[in-house]
Amino acid sequence: MGNAYAHSTLRYAQTGQVVEWYPSDSVSVLEGAPSSAATYSCQRGDTDDDATAEFSGTSTIDATSTTVDAASGYSQTNRRRLYVAATTSITVGRRYVVTNAYGQREVVVVAAIASADYVDLEDDLAYDYASADAVKGLRCVFTIDATWIADEDNILAPGEPPYRLTWTYATATATRKALTTFTVARRASEHGVSIADLKPLFPDVVWVEWTTQRGRDFAPQIDAAYQAVCWDLRMAGYSREQVADPLVIDRLTTQRAVALIAEALAASGSGQLSQWATLQAERYKTMFQAAIGTGLRTWLDAGTDGAITSNPARQLWLRGR
């Protein structure tokens, strides 16, 4: 479970699920990495912060704490290369905060590791760094309690607000709190979309990925599209967990991803794509309305996951035909 859009889904009765969280980039740039692991406290979404917690504890913070050991950054030929004294604990895809002697900081994402030598980053460094400048990890994680996740009563019924996690952590200058949310469901709430699904709608998609992201096959945009679909469902009065047919989610995510990529390309200077981007966005809206409308006739009641609580009663479980 990550914190993209600060919300994810945990599967009922599956042990070993890890909840991860990062401080916001803006706080990390202003104040640096947490000085210790964040504590967490979970409440149901319909309760106040002073209600009895479902569970609480202290997370484990990324152990990475090393230094720059050769000139790196903006003035160098390769602005994405960060030379470090040790690569122990550094992991591709995670975020780290780098601080120089002038108090300038930035959050970086590691794309590749040359063991005990350097790391290459997803984006260019904005500042210059010299030997002894600090590199620290940001990620905090904990494993969900096996007894709690196996309790059927903790499955959220349709329409119930998600669980709320309050993270409390200290930096060198302040004590801060942050919120993330999650639901518990019986089935996976994920998508199965890849760049291969985009090609029939956007044949040249593999050739237009931005150079700063080349090689990721638009995975960040596809994930963002999925989150947008989940948001649209929630704003329509449903939750992602109510959609029983994965084809519905994957098809909506595919179309939303094409629209999102087209919008981004148009905004970055590919003006000829503006009209096509508008068309794709409208096509997604039409598909979404069809997906949640009465034209999709196979609806089931909530079963053991909850009961109809709205008045008048609404369709609860969405299955494609």
KOLLUMTOR-545682 format. One record per residue (C-alpha): residue number from 1; chain; x, y, z. Coordinates in steps of 0.02 Angstrom, whole numbers, padded with zeros to 5 digits. Layout:
KOLLUMTOR-545682
<atom resi="NUM" chain="A" xx="X" yy="Y" zz="Z"/>
...
//
This chain:
KOLLUMTOR-545682
<atom resi="1" chain="A" xx="00000" yy="00000" zz="00000"/>
<atom resi="2" chain="A" xx="00076" yy="00164" zz="-00055"/>
<atom resi="3" chain="A" xx="00013" yy="00339" zz="-00033"/>
<atom resi="4" chain="A" xx="-00030" yy="00391" zz="-00208"/>
<atom resi="5" chain="A" xx="-00179" yy="00503" zz="-00178"/>
<atom resi="6" chain="A" xx="-00158" yy="00445" zz="00004"/>
<atom resi="7" chain="A" xx="-00282" yy="00301" zz="-00015"/>
<atom resi="8" chain="A" xx="-00268" yy="00115" zz="-00046"/>
<atom resi="9" chain="A" xx="-00358" yy="-00049" zz="-00017"/>
<atom resi="10" chain="A" xx="-00309" yy="-00193" zz="00097"/>
<atom resi="11" chain="A" xx="-00374" yy="-00369" zz="00067"/>
<atom resi="12" chain="A" xx="-00475" yy="-00454" zz="00202"/>
<atom resi="13" chain="A" xx="-00388" yy="-00602" zz="00288"/>
<atom resi="14" chain="A" xx="-00224" yy="-00582" zz="00194"/>
<atom resi="15" chain="A" xx="-00081" yy="-00573" zz="00318"/>
<atom resi="16" chain="A" xx="00085" yy="-00486" zz="00289"/>
<atom resi="17" chain="A" xx="00015" yy="-00334" zz="00201"/>
<atom resi="18" chain="A" xx="00129" yy="-00184" zz="00219"/>
<atom resi="19" chain="A" xx="00069" yy="-00005" zz="00237"/>
<atom resi="20" chain="A" xx="00196" yy="00123" zz="00178"/>
<atom resi="21" chain="A" xx="00197" yy="00311" zz="00191"/>
<atom resi="22" chain="A" xx="00309" yy="00456" zz="00140"/>
<atom resi="23" chain="A" xx="00307" yy="00631" zz="00215"/>
<atom resi="24" chain="A" xx="00252" yy="00758" zz="00086"/>
<atom resi="25" chain="A" xx="00388" yy="00819" zz="-00030"/>
<atom resi="26" chain="A" xx="00355" yy="00999" zz="00020"/>
<atom resi="27" chain="A" xx="00385" yy="00964" zz="00205"/>
<atom resi="28" chain="A" xx="00538" yy="00859" zz="00167"/>
<atom resi="29" chain="A" xx="00613" yy="00999" zz="00062"/>
<atom resi="30" chain="A" xx="00580" yy="01128" zz="00199"/>
<atom resi="31" chain="A" xx="00625" yy="01026" zz="00353"/>
<atom resi="32" chain="A" xx="00718" yy="00871" zz="00298"/>
<atom resi="33" chain="A" xx="00687" yy="00688" zz="00339"/>
<atom resi="34" chain="A" xx="00594" yy="00633" zz="00496"/>
<atom resi="35" chain="A" xx="00710" yy="00627" zz="00645"/>
<atom resi="36" chain="A" xx="00633" yy="00460" zz="00697"/>
<atom resi="37" chain="A" xx="00504" yy="00337" zz="00636"/>
<atom resi="38" chain="A" xx="00326" yy="00401" zz="00627"/>
<atom resi="39" chain="A" xx="00193" yy="00334" zz="00745"/>
<atom resi="40" chain="A" xx="00023" yy="00289" zz="00673"/>
<atom resi="41" chain="A" xx="-00154" yy="00276" zz="00739"/>
<atom resi="42" chain="A" xx="-00304" yy="00207" zz="00644"/>
<atom resi="43" chain="A" xx="-00485" yy="00263" zz="00668"/>
<atom resi="44" chain="A" xx="-00642" yy="00221" zz="00573"/>
<atom resi="45" chain="A" xx="-00688" yy="00357" zz="00450"/>
<atom resi="46" chain="A" xx="-00849" yy="00403" zz="00538"/>
<atom resi="47" chain="A" xx="-00767" yy="00437" zz="00707"/>
<atom resi="48" chain="A" xx="-00671" yy="00584" zz="00782"/>
<atom resi="49" chain="A" xx="-00485" yy="00586" zz="00816"/>
<atom resi="50" chain="A" xx="-00516" yy="00560" zz="01002"/>
<atom resi="51" chain="A" xx="-00611" yy="00397" zz="00972"/>
<atom resi="52" chain="A" xx="-00533" yy="00232" zz="01024"/>
<atom resi="53" chain="A" xx="-00406" yy="00180" zz="00894"/>
<atom resi="54" chain="A" xx="-00431" yy="00021" zz="00794"/>
<atom resi="55" chain="A" xx="-00244" yy="-00005" zz="00812"/>
<atom resi="56" chain="A" xx="-00087" yy="00100" zz="00834"/>
<atom resi="57" chain="A" xx="00101" yy="00083" zz="00840"/>
<atom resi="58" chain="A" xx="00269" yy="00144" zz="00778"/>
<atom resi="59" chain="A" xx="00323" yy="00119" zz="00599"/>
<atom resi="60" chain="A" xx="00495" yy="00071" zz="00536"/>
<atom resi="61" chain="A" xx="00588" yy="00210" zz="00447"/>
<atom resi="62" chain="A" xx="00702" yy="00187" zz="00296"/>
<atom resi="63" chain="A" xx="00876" yy="00152" zz="00366"/>
<atom resi="64" chain="A" xx="00964" yy="00246" zz="00227"/>
<atom resi="65" chain="A" xx="01080" yy="00378" zz="00299"/>
<atom resi="66" chain="A" xx="01235" yy="00411" zz="00196"/>
<atom resi="67" chain="A" xx="01331" yy="00555" zz="00119"/>
<atom resi="68" chain="A" xx="01380" yy="00619" zz="-00051"/>
<atom resi="69" chain="A" xx="01562" yy="00573" zz="-00087"/>
<atom resi="70" chain="A" xx="01597" yy="00664" zz="-00252"/>
<atom resi="71" chain="A" xx="01533" yy="00819" zz="-00338"/>
<atom resi="72" chain="A" xx="01357" yy="00790" zz="-00404"/>
<atom resi="73" chain="A" xx="01212" yy="00893" zz="-00465"/>
<atom resi="74" chain="A" xx="01166" yy="01038" zz="-00575"/>
<atom resi="75" chain="A" xx="01343" yy="01088" zz="-00628"/>
<atom resi="76" chain="A" xx="01392" yy="00912" zz="-00680"/>
<atom resi="77" chain="A" xx="01379" yy="00838" zz="-00855"/>
<atom resi="78" chain="A" xx="01261" yy="00703" zz="-00793"/>
<atom resi="79" chain="A" xx="01139" yy="00795" zz="-00681"/>
<atom resi="80" chain="A" xx="01048" yy="00635" zz="-00633"/>
<atom resi="81" chain="A" xx="01200" yy="00549" zz="-00558"/>
<atom resi="82" chain="A" xx="01222" yy="00561" zz="-00370"/>
<atom resi="83" chain="A" xx="01385" yy="00492" zz="-00301"/>
<atom resi="84" chain="A" xx="01362" yy="00419" zz="-00126"/>
<atom resi="85" chain="A" xx="01475" yy="00344" zz="00005"/>
<atom resi="86" chain="A" xx="01365" yy="00188" zz="00021"/>
<atom resi="87" chain="A" xx="01218" yy="00115" zz="-00073"/>
<atom resi="88" chain="A" xx="01165" yy="00001" zz="00070"/>
<atom resi="89" chain="A" xx="00976" yy="00007" zz="00097"/>
<atom resi="90" chain="A" xx="00947" yy="00117" zz="-00056"/>
<atom resi="91" chain="A" xx="00809" yy="00043" zz="-00165"/>
<atom resi="92" chain="A" xx="00755" yy="00084" zz="-00341"/>
<atom resi="93" chain="A" xx="00589" yy="00177" zz="-00345"/>
<atom resi="94" chain="A" xx="00598" yy="00248" zz="-00169"/>
<atom resi="95" chain="A" xx="00613" yy="00431" zz="-00124"/>
<atom resi="96" chain="A" xx="00758" yy="00509" zz="-00029"/>
<atom resi="97" chain="A" xx="00799" yy="00686" zz="00027"/>
<atom resi="98" chain="A" xx="00968" yy="00762" zz="-00014"/>
<atom resi="99" chain="A" xx="01034" yy="00914" zz="00081"/>
<atom resi="100" chain="A" xx="01187" yy="01021" zz="00040"/>
<atom resi="101" chain="A" xx="01293" yy="01135" zz="00150"/>
<atom resi="102" chain="A" xx="01187" yy="01286" zz="00104"/>
<atom resi="103" chain="A" xx="01027" yy="01207" zz="00171"/>
<atom resi="104" chain="A" xx="00958" yy="01174" zz="-00003"/>
<atom resi="105" chain="A" xx="00859" yy="01012" zz="-00013"/>
<atom resi="106" chain="A" xx="00766" yy="00910" zz="-00141"/>
<atom resi="107" chain="A" xx="00675" yy="00745" zz="-00145"/>
<atom resi="108" chain="A" xx="00742" yy="00621" zz="-00272"/>
<atom resi="109" chain="A" xx="00682" yy="00453" zz="-00339"/>
<atom resi="110" chain="A" xx="00813" yy="00320" zz="-00376"/>
<atom resi="111" chain="A" xx="00807" yy="00241" zz="-00548"/>
<atom resi="112" chain="A" xx="00967" yy="00135" zz="-00547"/>
<atom resi="113" chain="A" xx="01105" yy="00087" zz="-00425"/>
<atom resi="114" chain="A" xx="01291" yy="00059" zz="-00455"/>
<atom resi="115" chain="A" xx="01336" yy="-00033" zz="-00296"/>
<atom resi="116" chain="A" xx="01448" yy="00064" zz="-00176"/>
<atom resi="117" chain="A" xx="01476" yy="00200" zz="-00306"/>
<atom resi="118" chain="A" xx="01326" yy="00303" zz="-00363"/>
<atom resi="119" chain="A" xx="01140" yy="00307" zz="-00398"/>
<atom resi="120" chain="A" xx="01054" yy="00373" zz="-00553"/>
<atom resi="121" chain="A" xx="00894" yy="00469" zz="-00523"/>
<atom resi="122" chain="A" xx="00732" yy="00487" zz="-00619"/>
<atom resi="123" chain="A" xx="00753" yy="00676" zz="-00637"/>
<atom resi="124" chain="A" xx="00895" yy="00802" zz="-00647"/>
<atom resi="125" chain="A" xx="00961" yy="00870" zz="-00483"/>
<atom resi="126" chain="A" xx="00914" yy="01052" zz="-00455"/>
<atom resi="127" chain="A" xx="01063" yy="01096" zz="-00342"/>
<atom resi="128" chain="A" xx="01247" yy="01055" zz="-00325"/>
<atom resi="129" chain="A" xx="01310" yy="00934" zz="-00193"/>
<atom resi="130" chain="A" xx="01485" yy="00903" zz="-00125"/>
<atom resi="131" chain="A" xx="01567" yy="00774" zz="-00014"/>
<atom resi="132" chain="A" xx="01485" yy="00754" zz="00158"/>
<atom resi="133" chain="A" xx="01315" yy="00820" zz="00103"/>
<atom resi="134" chain="A" xx="01175" yy="00713" zz="00176"/>
<atom resi="135" chain="A" xx="01064" yy="00582" zz="00093"/>
<atom resi="136" chain="A" xx="00923" yy="00512" zz="00200"/>
<atom resi="137" chain="A" xx="00777" yy="00394" zz="00178"/>
<atom resi="138" chain="A" xx="00596" yy="00450" zz="00197"/>
<atom resi="139" chain="A" xx="00491" yy="00292" zz="00188"/>
<atom resi="140" chain="A" xx="00397" yy="00233" zz="00344"/>
<atom resi="141" chain="A" xx="00313" yy="00062" zz="00346"/>
<atom resi="142" chain="A" xx="00220" yy="-00058" zz="00459"/>
<atom resi="143" chain="A" xx="00139" yy="-00228" zz="00436"/>
<atom resi="144" chain="A" xx="-00049" yy="-00234" zz="00464"/>
<atom resi="145" chain="A" xx="-00099" yy="-00335" zz="00617"/>
<atom resi="146" chain="A" xx="-00143" yy="-00513" zz="00565"/>
<atom resi="147" chain="A" xx="-00288" yy="-00529" zz="00687"/>
<atom resi="148" chain="A" xx="-00365" yy="-00362" zz="00641"/>
<atom resi="149" chain="A" xx="-00361" yy="-00391" zz="00453"/>
<atom resi="150" chain="A" xx="-00440" yy="-00563" zz="00477"/>
<atom resi="151" chain="A" xx="-00590" yy="-00492" zz="00571"/>
<atom resi="152" chain="A" xx="-00740" yy="-00493" zz="00454"/>
<atom resi="153" chain="A" xx="-00819" yy="-00349" zz="00550"/>
<atom resi="154" chain="A" xx="-00680" yy="-00236" zz="00486"/>
<atom resi="155" chain="A" xx="-00737" yy="-00251" zz="00305"/>
<atom resi="156" chain="A" xx="-00816" yy="-00085" zz="00257"/>
<atom resi="157" chain="A" xx="-00992" yy="-00087" zz="00187"/>
<atom resi="158" chain="A" xx="-01029" yy="00011" zz="00027"/>
<atom resi="159" chain="A" xx="-01044" yy="00195" zz="00065"/>
<atom resi="160" chain="A" xx="-00947" yy="00189" zz="00228"/>
<atom resi="161" chain="A" xx="-00802" yy="00312" zz="00237"/>
<atom resi="162" chain="A" xx="-00628" yy="00233" zz="00233"/>
<atom resi="163" chain="A" xx="-00518" yy="00203" zz="00383"/>
<atom resi="164" chain="A" xx="-00409" yy="00352" zz="00430"/>
<atom resi="165" chain="A" xx="-00225" yy="00334" zz="00474"/>
<atom resi="166" chain="A" xx="-00147" yy="00478" zz="00571"/>
<atom resi="167" chain="A" xx="00042" yy="00483" zz="00555"/>
<atom resi="168" chain="A" xx="00138" yy="00585" zz="00685"/>
<atom resi="169" chain="A" xx="00321" yy="00624" zz="00658"/>
<atom resi="170" chain="A" xx="00455" yy="00748" zz="00706"/>
<atom resi="171" chain="A" xx="00580" yy="00841" zz="00598"/>
<atom resi="172" chain="A" xx="00725" yy="00948" zz="00657"/>
<atom resi="173" chain="A" xx="00608" yy="01098" zz="00673"/>
<atom resi="174" chain="A" xx="00430" yy="01037" zz="00707"/>
<atom resi="175" chain="A" xx="00311" yy="00897" zz="00753"/>
<atom resi="176" chain="A" xx="00191" yy="00860" zz="00612"/>
<atom resi="177" chain="A" xx="00040" yy="00753" zz="00574"/>
<atom resi="178" chain="A" xx="-00017" yy="00680" zz="00408"/>
<atom resi="179" chain="A" xx="-00169" yy="00580" zz="00354"/>
<atom resi="180" chain="A" xx="-00192" yy="00433" zz="00237"/>
<atom resi="181" chain="A" xx="-00344" yy="00322" zz="00212"/>
<atom resi="182" chain="A" xx="-00379" yy="00142" zz="00165"/>
<atom resi="183" chain="A" xx="-00522" yy="00020" zz="00146"/>
<atom resi="184" chain="A" xx="-00534" yy="-00166" zz="00183"/>
<atom resi="185" chain="A" xx="-00617" yy="-00273" zz="00049"/>
<atom resi="186" chain="A" xx="-00638" yy="-00456" zz="00003"/>
<atom resi="187" chain="A" xx="-00570" yy="-00440" zz="-00172"/>
<atom resi="188" chain="A" xx="-00421" yy="-00353" zz="-00250"/>
<atom resi="189" chain="A" xx="-00452" yy="-00171" zz="-00294"/>
<atom resi="190" chain="A" xx="-00320" yy="-00148" zz="-00426"/>
<atom resi="191" chain="A" xx="-00304" yy="-00128" zz="-00613"/>
<atom resi="192" chain="A" xx="-00221" yy="-00238" zz="-00743"/>
<atom resi="193" chain="A" xx="-00181" yy="-00106" zz="-00872"/>
<atom resi="194" chain="A" xx="-00011" yy="-00090" zz="-00957"/>
<atom resi="195" chain="A" xx="00055" yy="00004" zz="-01107"/>
<atom resi="196" chain="A" xx="00000" yy="-00143" zz="-01217"/>
<atom resi="197" chain="A" xx="-00180" yy="-00097" zz="-01179"/>
<atom resi="198" chain="A" xx="-00151" yy="00082" zz="-01237"/>
<atom resi="199" chain="A" xx="-00077" yy="00038" zz="-01407"/>
<atom resi="200" chain="A" xx="-00241" yy="-00002" zz="-01496"/>
<atom resi="201" chain="A" xx="-00306" yy="00171" zz="-01450"/>
<atom resi="202" chain="A" xx="-00138" yy="00263" zz="-01465"/>
<atom resi="203" chain="A" xx="-00024" yy="00163" zz="-01585"/>
<atom resi="204" chain="A" xx="00127" yy="00277" zz="-01564"/>
<atom resi="205" chain="A" xx="00115" yy="00288" zz="-01375"/>
<atom resi="206" chain="A" xx="00281" yy="00196" zz="-01351"/>
<atom resi="207" chain="A" xx="00373" yy="00333" zz="-01448"/>
<atom resi="208" chain="A" xx="00305" yy="00487" zz="-01360"/>
<atom resi="209" chain="A" xx="00350" yy="00452" zz="-01179"/>
<atom resi="210" chain="A" xx="00445" yy="00597" zz="-01103"/>
<atom resi="211" chain="A" xx="00634" yy="00577" zz="-01098"/>
<atom resi="212" chain="A" xx="00635" yy="00603" zz="-00909"/>
<atom resi="213" chain="A" xx="00523" yy="00450" zz="-00895"/>
<atom resi="214" chain="A" xx="00582" yy="00343" zz="-01041"/>
<atom resi="215" chain="A" xx="00578" yy="00158" zz="-01000"/>
<atom resi="216" chain="A" xx="00433" yy="00163" zz="-00877"/>
<atom resi="217" chain="A" xx="00302" yy="00136" zz="-01014"/>
<atom resi="218" chain="A" xx="00188" yy="00272" zz="-00944"/>
<atom resi="219" chain="A" xx="00162" yy="00172" zz="-00784"/>
<atom resi="220" chain="A" xx="00145" yy="00331" zz="-00677"/>
<atom resi="221" chain="A" xx="00009" yy="00398" zz="-00793"/>
<atom resi="222" chain="A" xx="-00083" yy="00232" zz="-00796"/>
<atom resi="223" chain="A" xx="-00082" yy="00225" zz="-00606"/>
<atom resi="224" chain="A" xx="-00142" yy="00406" zz="-00599"/>
<atom resi="225" chain="A" xx="-00281" yy="00361" zz="-00721"/>
<atom resi="226" chain="A" xx="-00336" yy="00218" zz="-00607"/>
<atom resi="227" chain="A" xx="-00340" yy="00336" zz="-00458"/>
<atom resi="228" chain="A" xx="-00444" yy="00458" zz="-00561"/>
<atom resi="229" chain="A" xx="-00569" yy="00319" zz="-00601"/>
<atom resi="230" chain="A" xx="-00580" yy="00276" zz="-00415"/>
<atom resi="231" chain="A" xx="-00610" yy="00459" zz="-00375"/>
<atom resi="232" chain="A" xx="-00745" yy="00474" zz="-00508"/>
<atom resi="233" chain="A" xx="-00832" yy="00320" zz="-00437"/>
<atom resi="234" chain="A" xx="-00828" yy="00392" zz="-00262"/>
<atom resi="235" chain="A" xx="-00896" yy="00559" zz="-00322"/>
<atom resi="236" chain="A" xx="-01037" yy="00463" zz="-00407"/>
<atom resi="237" chain="A" xx="-01081" yy="00385" zz="-00240"/>
<atom resi="238" chain="A" xx="-00995" yy="00217" zz="-00259"/>
<atom resi="239" chain="A" xx="-00830" yy="00142" zz="-00204"/>
<atom resi="240" chain="A" xx="-00701" yy="00048" zz="-00306"/>
<atom resi="241" chain="A" xx="-00735" yy="-00109" zz="-00206"/>
<atom resi="242" chain="A" xx="-00914" yy="-00115" zz="-00270"/>
<atom resi="243" chain="A" xx="-00858" yy="-00146" zz="-00449"/>
<atom resi="244" chain="A" xx="-00853" yy="-00334" zz="-00464"/>
<atom resi="245" chain="A" xx="-00804" yy="-00345" zz="-00647"/>
<atom resi="246" chain="A" xx="-00618" yy="-00308" zz="-00675"/>
<atom resi="247" chain="A" xx="-00652" yy="-00278" zz="-00860"/>
<atom resi="248" chain="A" xx="-00754" yy="-00123" zz="-00815"/>
<atom resi="249" chain="A" xx="-00610" yy="-00050" zz="-00713"/>
<atom resi="250" chain="A" xx="-00476" yy="-00095" zz="-00839"/>
<atom resi="251" chain="A" xx="-00574" yy="-00023" zz="-00985"/>
<atom resi="252" chain="A" xx="-00610" yy="00139" zz="-00893"/>
<atom resi="253" chain="A" xx="-00428" yy="00151" zz="-00835"/>
<atom resi="254" chain="A" xx="-00365" yy="00123" zz="-01013"/>
<atom resi="255" chain="A" xx="-00473" yy="00260" zz="-01085"/>
<atom resi="256" chain="A" xx="-00434" yy="00379" zz="-00942"/>
<atom resi="257" chain="A" xx="-00247" yy="00347" zz="-00965"/>
<atom resi="258" chain="A" xx="-00256" yy="00386" zz="-01151"/>
<atom resi="259" chain="A" xx="-00348" yy="00548" zz="-01112"/>
<atom resi="260" chain="A" xx="-00227" yy="00595" zz="-00973"/>
<atom resi="261" chain="A" xx="-00073" yy="00563" zz="-01081"/>
<atom resi="262" chain="A" xx="-00148" yy="00661" zz="-01226"/>
<atom resi="263" chain="A" xx="-00187" yy="00807" zz="-01111"/>
<atom resi="264" chain="A" xx="-00009" yy="00807" zz="-01042"/>
<atom resi="265" chain="A" xx="00068" yy="00799" zz="-01216"/>
<atom resi="266" chain="A" xx="-00042" yy="00943" zz="-01275"/>
<atom resi="267" chain="A" xx="00005" yy="01045" zz="-01121"/>
<atom resi="268" chain="A" xx="00191" yy="01013" zz="-01150"/>
<atom resi="269" chain="A" xx="00188" yy="01088" zz="-01323"/>
<atom resi="270" chain="A" xx="00112" yy="00959" zz="-01439"/>
<atom resi="271" chain="A" xx="-00027" yy="01077" zz="-01488"/>
<atom resi="272" chain="A" xx="-00091" yy="00968" zz="-01629"/>
<atom resi="273" chain="A" xx="-00150" yy="00846" zz="-01497"/>
<atom resi="274" chain="A" xx="-00268" yy="00970" zz="-01412"/>
<atom resi="275" chain="A" xx="-00422" yy="00925" zz="-01512"/>
<atom resi="276" chain="A" xx="-00386" yy="00739" zz="-01500"/>
<atom resi="277" chain="A" xx="-00358" yy="00755" zz="-01312"/>
<atom resi="278" chain="A" xx="-00528" yy="00837" zz="-01293"/>
<atom resi="279" chain="A" xx="-00607" yy="00696" zz="-01393"/>
<atom resi="280" chain="A" xx="-00527" yy="00563" zz="-01283"/>
<atom resi="281" chain="A" xx="-00582" yy="00652" zz="-01124"/>
<atom resi="282" chain="A" xx="-00761" yy="00660" zz="-01187"/>
<atom resi="283" chain="A" xx="-00754" yy="00477" zz="-01236"/>
<atom resi="284" chain="A" xx="-00701" yy="00432" zz="-01059"/>
<atom resi="285" chain="A" xx="-00846" yy="00532" zz="-00986"/>
<atom resi="286" chain="A" xx="-00968" yy="00439" zz="-01098"/>
<atom resi="287" chain="A" xx="-00895" yy="00270" zz="-01049"/>
<atom resi="288" chain="A" xx="-00900" yy="00314" zz="-00864"/>
<atom resi="289" chain="A" xx="-01082" yy="00366" zz="-00871"/>
<atom resi="290" chain="A" xx="-01125" yy="00203" zz="-00959"/>
<atom resi="291" chain="A" xx="-01030" yy="00104" zz="-00827"/>
<atom resi="292" chain="A" xx="-01126" yy="00177" zz="-00679"/>
<atom resi="293" chain="A" xx="-01293" yy="00202" zz="-00768"/>
<atom resi="294" chain="A" xx="-01448" yy="00095" zz="-00767"/>
<atom resi="295" chain="A" xx="-01398" yy="00020" zz="-00934"/>
<atom resi="296" chain="A" xx="-01284" yy="-00098" zz="-00839"/>
<atom resi="297" chain="A" xx="-01416" yy="-00214" zz="-00769"/>
<atom resi="298" chain="A" xx="-01327" yy="-00348" zz="-00670"/>
<atom resi="299" chain="A" xx="-01326" yy="-00282" zz="-00492"/>
<atom resi="300" chain="A" xx="-01318" yy="-00387" zz="-00334"/>
<atom resi="301" chain="A" xx="-01357" yy="-00343" zz="-00155"/>
<atom resi="302" chain="A" xx="-01220" yy="-00313" zz="-00028"/>
<atom resi="303" chain="A" xx="-01223" yy="-00489" zz="00046"/>
<atom resi="304" chain="A" xx="-01114" yy="-00505" zz="00200"/>
<atom resi="305" chain="A" xx="-01018" yy="-00346" zz="00160"/>
<atom resi="306" chain="A" xx="-01158" yy="-00228" zz="00212"/>
<atom resi="307" chain="A" xx="-01336" yy="-00178" zz="00176"/>
<atom resi="308" chain="A" xx="-01423" yy="-00045" zz="00074"/>
<atom resi="309" chain="A" xx="-01428" yy="00110" zz="00183"/>
<atom resi="310" chain="A" xx="-01474" yy="00248" zz="00061"/>
<atom resi="311" chain="A" xx="-01650" yy="00312" zz="00040"/>
<atom resi="312" chain="A" xx="-01710" yy="00280" zz="-00090"/>
<atom resi="313" chain="A" xx="-01611" yy="00119" zz="-00107"/>
<atom resi="314" chain="A" xx="-01471" yy="00126" zz="-00237"/>
<atom resi="315" chain="A" xx="-01392" yy="-00007" zz="-00344"/>
<atom resi="316" chain="A" xx="-01248" yy="-00077" zz="-00245"/>
<atom resi="317" chain="A" xx="-01139" yy="-00201" zz="-00336"/>
<atom resi="318" chain="A" xx="-01083" yy="-00168" zz="-00514"/>
<atom resi="319" chain="A" xx="-01052" yy="-00316" zz="-00629"/>
<atom resi="320" chain="A" xx="-01019" yy="-00302" zz="-00816"/>
<atom resi="321" chain="A" xx="-01116" yy="-00397" zz="-00947"/>
//
